Amino acid sequence: MRSSGGKNRAQLVGLGGMTAVIGGRGIEVARRLQSAVTTGRTFCIATALQSACRLIERRGRIKEDLKCTVVDASSSLGGTCSQLLIRYGFTNLTLVADHKHRLDNLVWKLLYDYGISVKITSNIPPRRWKRPI
């Protein structure tokens, strides 16, 4: 919370599972509150990555030496995860996705924006399990 004209207000609001209930996917909430609004999915990923980075640092590991794989990298969350990993200092990334064209676009974006070349694969084995009923 930060003080703004005597009032405390949230800097970030996570809607989580309430996204469908709240009108306009949170756009109206963001407009009225003048705060950043997230569905919670991206925020959850960012928080998990941040926690993993802290754990790695506590154990004395060097991020540049670690290998990271992002599964479903061509999705919006996978792309965000890839960019966050690079921002946090990971440089040895492998991106996995079944949409080769979108994956190629992400690779070019990462190279252009961060100067990082990553490995990619679209060779995903089929599921070997059935969903429970």
Buried (B, 14 or more C-beta within 10 A) or exposed (E): EEEEEEEEEEEEBBBEEEBEEBEEEBEEBBEEEEEEBBBBBBBBBBEEBEEBBEEBEEEEEEBEEBEBEBEBBBBEBBBBBBBBBBEBEBBBBBBBBEBEEBBBEBBEEBEEEBEBEBEBBBEEEEEEEEEEE
